[in-house]
């Protein structure tokens, strides 16, 4: 499986717009893209305007399909306004092992 961790800084005055736009993108990805298995949005405890995303796709092609989706295009328009320029760092990889609370029950 293809994994992606994204870190970004948001302009403080656009925090709520960021959260609304990113939430819409994540919800649509999981709902409408069969290859998107997970899309988490997290904040950094020590910086309320720094966020990271954790995304899981069936493979790299599913991630490419995500980037071609209308909801991703909408997110990119929002990102131009809300993100601190140059702050986004994408780290792609492969999911090797996962454990969830549901599996342990």
Secondary structure, DSSP 8 states (H G I E B T S, - for coil): -EEEEEEEEB-GGGHHHHHHHHHHHHHHHHHH-TTEEEEEEEEETTEEEEEEEEEEESSHHHHHHHHTSHHHHHHHHHHHHHB-TT--EEEEEE------HHHH-
